């Protein structure tokens, strides 16, 4: 009893099980004791913050919950690979009927928590990046925490505990992903497109390239969206479309609202890209058209008014001679000047 009390105090437990006589009474009742099950649940919650357990323990509210609590303990001990046969063998609903086994469970969970905290302090010293404590502290923290939760859920892990070091979280994620990939048939996951490791300077340069390409992409996309708006507006000019403008707007505005000019491609897409992404396929190839063909491609345009504009069918403009005709006076004036010159020379003789 004294060892269990010392361990609980060292771990920071301050529950009612530390009151005088409460520990002995709690281990005697076992899974039916609210104080004993609450202490076990607290140890597991603290252990989950540093080791990301899948199993959880729910404190009981009375003897009716004892059986479900023991089933949860059975799953937890299997996950922790408990080495005590007294806690892992026999019927799961009868393993905590003895006070010595209940005390042994407390000591085992306490030792696991101590070991996990010690390993974390050695691998991840203070000052290292951790998962945000509160999702509402800032927009970036909320986005980071949300993406981590989705990532953990996708690979079948529990939600990340706030405050856990990010290095440990990604190590656990990598192990989980490798385990999942190992169970897939060969060739399911192709080779990565980015096969070389980059140093921090190269990653910064790559991020600058990505940002420049996003700016260029947003400019081009905004131009295409503007062209689409102008094209749709031109459809409303006809008399027939004026009576159906509301119906056209109901169909177009939801689709138009889903179009944004921001680029959604990040460096994460580069890391997840496979080699097959670099294969360039023509949009008009038979394999592609089998997936992109639709009923609208079979609609033929009806007769449209001839707007002309073909140079081969245009008549050449007639040349004008007004400039030549108006230049007759200048020609006569030139003749008179030549006669004056000749006349002057004759008088000198």
C-alpha positions in Angstrom: 0.0 0.0 0.0 2.8 2.5 0.9 4.5 1.8 -2.4 1.4 2.5 -4.4 0.7 5.7 -2.4 4.3 6.9 -3.0 4.0 6.2 -6.8 0.7 8.1 -7.0 2.1 11.1 -5.2 5.2 11.2 -7.4 3.1 11.1 -10.5 1.0 14.1 -9.4 -2.2 12.3 -8.5 -4.4 14.2 -6.0 -7.6 12.2 -6.1 -9.7 10.8 -3.2 -7.9 7.5 -3.3 -5.0 9.1 -1.4 -7.3 9.8 1.6 -6.7 7.7 4.8 -8.0 4.2 4.3 -9.4 5.0 0.8 -6.7 3.0 -1.0 -7.2 -0.2 1.0 -11.0 0.1 0.6 -10.7 0.8 -3.1 -8.5 -2.2 -4.0 -10.8 -4.3 -1.8 -13.9 -3.4 -3.9 -11.9 -3.5 -7.2 -13.9 -2.5 -10.3 -16.9 -1.6 -8.2 -15.1 1.2 -6.5 -15.5 4.6 -8.0 -12.3 6.0 -6.4 -10.2 3.0 -7.6 -11.5 3.2 -11.2 -11.1 7.0 -11.3 -7.5 6.6 -10.3 -6.9 4.0 -13.0 -8.6 6.3 -15.6 -6.4 9.2 -14.5 -3.2 7.2 -14.9 -4.3 6.1 -18.4 -5.2 9.6 -19.4 -1.8 10.8 -18.3 -0.2 7.9 -20.1 -2.1 8.7 -23.3 -0.6 12.2 -23.4 2.9 10.8 -23.9 2.3 7.6 -25.7 -1.0 8.0 -27.7 -2.9 4.9 -26.6 -5.9 3.6 -28.5 -7.6 2.2 -25.4 -9.3 4.3 -22.8 -10.7 3.7 -19.3 -14.0 5.1 -18.1 -14.5 5.5 -14.3 -17.4 3.5 -13.0 -20.4 5.0 -11.2 -21.4 1.8 -9.4 -21.2 -2.0 -9.3 -23.3 -2.1 -12.5 -20.4 -0.7 -14.6 -17.7 -3.1 -13.1 -18.0 -5.6 -15.9 -17.5 -3.0 -18.7 -14.6 -1.5 -16.9 -12.8 -4.8 -16.6 -13.3 -5.4 -20.3 -11.7 -2.0 -21.0 -8.8 -2.9 -18.7 -8.3 -6.2 -20.6 -8.0 -4.3 -23.9 -5.6 -1.8 -22.4 -3.3 -4.4 -20.9 -3.2 -6.2 -24.2 -2.1 -2.9 -25.9 0.6 -2.3 -23.3 1.8 -5.9 -23.4 1.4 -6.4 -19.7 3.9 -9.0 -18.4 1.8 -10.1 -15.4 -0.1 -13.3 -16.1 -2.4 -12.6 -13.2 -3.8 -9.6 -15.0 -3.9 -11.1 -18.5 -5.1 -14.7 -18.1 -8.5 -16.0 -17.2 -11.9 -14.5 -17.7 -11.6 -10.7 -18.2 -14.5 -10.0 -15.9 -12.9 -11.9 -12.9 -9.3 -10.6 -13.1 -9.9 -7.7 -10.7 -11.8 -9.6 -8.0 -8.7 -9.8 -5.8 -7.2 -6.8 -3.9 -3.6 -7.9 -4.8 -4.4 -7.8 -8.5 -6.0 -4.4 -8.2 -2.9 -3.1 -6.4 -0.8 -4.7 -9.0 -2.7 -2.9 -11.7 -2.1 0.4 -10.1 1.6 -0.2 -9.8 1.8 -1.4 -13.4 0.1 1.7 -14.8 2.1 3.9 -12.6 5.4 2.4 -13.7 4.3 2.6 -17.3 3.6 6.3 -16.9 6.9 7.0 -15.2 8.8 5.2 -18.0 6.9 7.1 -20.7 7.6 10.4 -19.1 11.2 9.6 -18.7 11.6 8.6 -22.3 9.8 11.7 -23.5 12.1 14.0 -21.5 15.2 12.3 -22.9 14.0 12.3 -26.6 12.2 15.7 -26.6 13.8 18.2 -24.2 12.0 21.4 -23.2 11.5 24.1 -25.8 10.7 21.7 -28.6 7.7 22.2 -30.8 4.5 20.6 -29.5 1.0 20.2 -30.7 -1.0 23.4 -29.9 -2.7 23.3 -26.5 -5.8 25.2 -27.6 -7.3 25.2 -31.1 -8.8 28.7 -30.5 -5.5 30.4 -29.7 -4.8 31.4 -33.3 -5.9 30.6 -36.8 -2.6 28.8 -37.6 -2.8 26.6 -34.4 -6.4 25.7 -35.2 -5.6 24.8 -38.7 -2.6 22.7 -37.6 -4.5 20.9 -34.9 -7.4 20.2 -37.3 -5.1 18.8 -40.0 -3.3 16.6 -37.4 -6.7 15.3 -36.2 -7.8 14.4 -39.7 -4.4 12.7 -40.4 -4.6 10.6 -37.2 -8.2 9.6 -38.0 -7.2 8.6 -41.5 -4.6 6.2 -40.3 -6.7 4.8 -37.5 -5.1 6.6 -34.6 -6.6 8.5 -31.8 -6.7 12.3 -31.9 -3.4 13.9 -30.9 -3.3 15.0 -27.3 -2.6 18.8 -26.9 1.0 19.4 -25.7 2.5 16.2 -27.1 5.8 16.9 -28.9 5.4 17.0 -32.7 8.4 14.8 -33.3 6.9 12.0 -31.2 3.6 12.4 -32.9 5.1 12.1 -36.4 7.2 9.2 -35.3 4.1 7.3 -34.2 2.3 8.3 -37.4 5.2 7.1 -39.6 5.2 3.7 -37.8 1.4 3.4 -38.2 1.6 4.3 -41.9 4.4 1.8 -42.5 2.4 -0.8 -40.8 -0.6 -0.1 -43.0 1.4 -0.1 -46.2 3.0 -3.4 -45.3 -0.4 -5.1 -45.3 -1.3 -3.9 -48.8 -0.7 -5.9 -51.9 2.5 -5.2 -53.8 2.4 -2.2 -56.1 -0.5 -0.5 -54.4 1.5 2.5 -53.4 3.9 3.6 -56.1 7.3 5.1 -55.7 7.4 8.8 -54.6 8.0 11.4 -57.3 10.4 13.2 -55.0 13.1 10.6 -54.4 15.9 12.7 -52.9 16.1 14.3 -49.5 16.4 18.1 -49.3 18.2 20.2 -46.8 16.5 23.2 -45.1 17.9 25.7 -47.6 16.5 23.7 -50.5 13.1 23.4 -48.8 13.0 27.2 -48.4 13.9 27.7 -52.1 11.3 25.2 -53.1 8.7 27.0 -51.0 9.5 30.2 -52.8 9.1 28.5 -56.1 5.8 27.1 -55.0 4.6 30.6 -53.9 5.6 32.2 -57.2 3.8 29.5 -59.2 0.7 29.9 -57.0 0.6 33.6 -57.8 0.9 32.9 -61.5 -1.8 30.2 -61.3 -4.2 32.5 -59.4 -3.7 35.2 -62.1 -4.5 32.7 -64.9 -7.5 31.3 -63.0 -8.9 34.7 -62.3 -8.6 35.5 -66.1 -10.5 32.3 -67.0 -13.2 33.0 -64.4 -13.7 36.5 -65.7 -14.0 35.1 -69.3 -16.6 32.7 -68.0 -18.6 35.5 -66.3 -18.6 37.5 -69.5 -19.6 34.6 -71.6 -22.5 33.8 -69.3 -23.6 37.4 -69.3 -23.7 37.4 -73.1 -26.3 34.6 -73.0 -28.7 36.9 -71.2 -28.8 39.4 -74.1 -31.2 37.5 -76.3 -35.0 38.1 -75.8 -35.6 34.4 -75.0 -33.0 34.4 -72.2 -34.5 37.5 -70.6 -37.5 35.5 -69.6 -35.5 32.7 -68.2 -32.8 34.7 -66.4 -33.8 33.6 -62.9 -33.7 29.9 -63.8 -30.3 30.3 -65.5 -29.0 32.1 -62.4 -30.2 29.4 -60.1 -28.1 26.9 -62.0 -25.1 29.0 -62.6 -24.5 30.9 -59.3 -24.0 27.7 -57.1 -21.4 26.4 -59.6 -19.8 29.8 -59.8 -19.6 30.2 -56.1 -17.6 27.0 -55.8 -14.9 28.4 -58.0 -12.0 30.2 -56.2 -8.9 31.7 -57.7 -6.6 30.5 -54.8 -4.4 27.5 -55.6 -4.8 24.5 -53.3 -1.5 22.9 -54.2 1.1 22.8 -51.3 4.4 21.2 -50.6 2.5 18.4 -49.0 1.1 17.4 -52.4 4.6 17.2 -53.7 5.6 14.8 -50.9 2.6 12.6 -51.5 2.9 12.6 -55.3 3.8 9.3 -57.0 5.7 8.6 -60.1 2.6 8.0 -62.2 1.7 11.7 -61.8 4.6 12.6 -64.1 3.1 10.7 -67.0 1.6 13.1 -69.5 -1.5 11.9 -71.3 -3.2 13.7 -74.1 -6.7 15.1 -73.3 -8.0 13.8 -76.6 -6.7 10.3 -76.3 -9.2 7.4 -76.4 -8.6 6.4 -72.7 -9.2 9.9 -71.4 -12.3 10.5 -73.6 -13.9 7.4 -72.2 -14.0 9.1 -68.8 -14.6 12.7 -69.9 -17.2 12.2 -72.7 -20.7 13.4 -71.8 -24.0 14.0 -73.5 -23.3 17.6 -74.3 -20.5 16.6 -76.7 -23.1 15.2 -79.0 -25.1 18.4 -79.3 -24.6 20.2 -82.7 -24.9 23.9 -83.0 -27.7 25.1 -85.3 -27.5 27.8 -88.0 -26.0 31.0 -86.9 -26.1 34.4 -88.6 -23.2 35.1 -91.0 -21.1 37.9 -89.6 -18.7 38.0 -92.6 -15.2 39.1 -92.1 -13.5 36.7 -94.6 -10.8 38.6 -96.5 -11.2 36.5 -99.6 -14.8 37.5 -100.1 -14.3 41.2 -99.6 -14.1 43.6 -102.6 -11.1 45.7 -103.1 -11.6 49.4 -102.5 -11.3 51.7 -105.5 -8.3 54.0 -105.7 -8.9 57.7 -105.4 -7.0 60.2 -107.6 -7.9 63.4 -105.8 -4.3 64.0 -104.8 -3.1 63.7 -108.4 -5.8 66.0 -109.7 -5.1 68.7 -107.2 -1.4 68.6 -108.1 -2.0 70.1 -111.6 -1.5 73.6 -110.4 1.9 72.7 -109.0 2.9 71.3 -112.3 1.8 74.5 -114.2 3.6 76.6 -111.7 6.8 74.7 -112.3 6.6 75.3 -116.1 6.3 79.0 -115.6 9.4 79.0 -113.4 11.4 77.2 -116.1 10.3 79.7 -118.8 11.4 82.6 -116.6 14.8 81.0 -116.2 15.1 80.6 -119.9 14.0 84.2 -120.6 16.5 85.6 -118.2 19.4 83.8 -119.9 18.3 85.2 -123.3 18.4 88.9 -122.1 22.0 88.4 -120.9 23.0 87.5 -124.5 
